[in-house]
Amino acid sequence: MKSFRDVAAECRQLPVPDTVAQAHSRTLFELVANEIEAEGGSISFAQFMSRALYSPGLGYYAAGAQKFGEAGDFVTAPEISPLFSHCLAHQAAQVLRELDGGDILEYGAGSGVMALEILRELARIDSLPNHYYIIELSADLRERQQQCLRNNAPQFLERVVWLDTLPDTPINGVVLANEVLDAMPVNLFQVQEGRLQEVNVALGEQGLSFVSAEASDALMSAGLSELAAQLPDGYRSEYNASVGPWLQSMAESLGQAAVFLIDYGYPRHEFYHPQRSGGSLMCHYRHRSHSDPLILLGLQDITAHVDFTQVAEEALNAGFEVSGFTTQTYFLLSLGLTEQLAENHSDDIKQQMLVAQQVKKLTLPNEMGELFKVIALQKDLSLSLQGFAMNDQRGRL
Ligand SMILES: C[S@@+](CC[C@H](N)C(=O)[O-])C[C@H]1O[C@@H](n2cnc3c(N)ncnc32)[C@H](O)[C@@H]1O
């Protein structure tokens, strides 16, 4: 295994983890190495990513390190400003009003701050849901979410329910997932002379390495071999085989509902564009981004952009209607971001500057504004959703 110092030097001066973090990472490395050996020399990248992020007690999301915010590795929209969650609350309120009440279900609630701010805004406009369900894979994050709500708004705790699995009785209301799709394990593939190959993870002399293998059924059944024939040699990208089953199980648990998935990504023709030849895998470690997922095991986030055309197709297969697709900027503006700003006006110049900075991060095209998209799905509901009032780009999917 490469030393952490070598790795840090190679990867644009990433900070060197402390000794406790290094030991933690080595333990996870042993676990992955044993699995590779047991599986005959290599595992799929999806299996590797799943271990790196979600191995109980060891994976990036499953262990105790601070991940979100200034002291962590990356910042998500709800961590940037409560205005993001307040806009979402207004979208949720429209659906809850139509249904005469109902529940909210949030997947992967991170630090819990989005749930907190949505509930605060819904309380303010007198539109609280009956329950705010949270499905969280990480026991550590679940604890942080509970702490966040307990410390900031204990009055909401009676409505917030953490679920291990989807309930048997159908949920009516709103489903939310911010930056969840990008955290799902993906398969890696490459193109060699027009042929599709899987890229697996093996043990090399210096630690983990990539090896090519026969394309798996997951890739073949997604029609990627036809796509490979049109892509240049050496082209590498990702495929998320979990999207379909995830949407399927969600659809089975919903009665009348609207689903909002917010994430960074593109329609397929941009996602698998010949010029995007290195794929979209990205790692985040203490606010530095780089593209080597095989280092800093368990200490760094690993993500892949979202193919929103795939999400739309899988959603249709699962019985949803695709009801909207737009950029984060248009979504927030349609939900009254400007009005929210005016309502929250402060005479304190410092506060004004801080809020202006936050809004820029959420909306400017070179920040989160355009790369981040929102796709809306509805089941047994055909609302004209407020978040897409200004702009709807479903035609691009
Ligand atoms: C990048 S974080 C985003 C956290 C939070 N939504 C935010 O915006 O700050 C990804 C989150 O998705 C969760 N996650 C990933 N796959 C999931 C799944 N299938 N079901 C529920 N949560 C999932 C992770 O545990 C983590 O909390």
The ligand as a Tripos MOL2 file, in Angstrom:
@<TRIPOS>MOLECULE
LIG
   27    29     1     0     0
SMALL
NO_CHARGES

@<TRIPOS>ATOM
      1 C1        -23.5500   13.5340   -0.3280 C.3       1 LIG1
      2 S1        -24.4420   13.0250    1.0610 S.3       1 LIG1
      3 C2        -25.7850   14.1840    1.0010 C.3       1 LIG1
      4 C3        -26.3900   14.4280    2.3510 C.3       1 LIG1
      5 C4        -27.5440   15.4180    2.4090 C.3       1 LIG1
      6 N1        -28.6720   14.9920    1.5980 N.3       1 LIG1
      7 C5        -27.1230   16.8100    2.0180 C.2       1 LIG1
      8 O1        -27.5790   17.2930    0.9900 O.co2     1 LIG1
      9 O2        -26.3310   17.4110    2.7430 O.co2     1 LIG1
     10 C6        -25.1450   11.5000    0.5480 C.3       1 LIG1
     11 C7        -26.1070   10.8830    1.5310 C.3       1 LIG1
     12 O3        -26.8540    9.8670    0.8610 O.3       1 LIG1
     13 C8        -26.9730    8.7470    1.7170 C.3       1 LIG1
     14 N2        -27.3500    7.5960    0.8640 N.ar      1 LIG1
     15 C9        -26.7030    7.0720   -0.1840 C.ar      1 LIG1
     16 N3        -27.3950    6.0590   -0.7440 N.ar      1 LIG1
     17 C10       -28.5490    5.9710   -0.0480 C.ar      1 LIG1
     18 C11       -29.7120    5.1460   -0.1320 C.ar      1 LIG1
     19 N4        -29.8110    4.1760   -1.0580 N.pl3     1 LIG1
     20 N5        -30.6980    5.3340    0.7530 N.ar      1 LIG1
     21 C12       -30.6160    6.2930    1.7010 C.ar      1 LIG1
     22 N6        -29.5450    7.0950    1.8490 N.ar      1 LIG1
     23 C13       -28.5250    6.9460    0.9860 C.ar      1 LIG1
     24 C14       -25.6320    8.7350    2.4280 C.3       1 LIG1
     25 O4        -25.6140    7.9310    3.5770 O.3       1 LIG1
     26 C15       -25.4740   10.2330    2.7310 C.3       1 LIG1
     27 O5        -26.2010   10.5970    3.8670 O.3       1 LIG1
@<TRIPOS>BOND
     1     1     2 1
     2     2     3 1
     3     2    10 1
     4     3     4 1
     5     4     5 1
     6     5     6 1
     7     5     7 1
     8     7     8 2
     9     7     9 1
    10    10    11 1
    11    11    12 1
    12    11    26 1
    13    12    13 1
    14    13    14 1
    15    13    24 1
    16    14    15 ar
    17    14    23 ar
    18    15    16 ar
    19    16    17 ar
    20    17    18 ar
    21    17    23 ar
    22    18    19 1
    23    18    20 ar
    24    20    21 ar
    25    21    22 ar
    26    22    23 ar
    27    24    25 1
    28    24    26 1
    29    26    27 1
@<TRIPOS>SUBSTRUCTURE
     1 LIG1         1 GROUP 0 **** ****
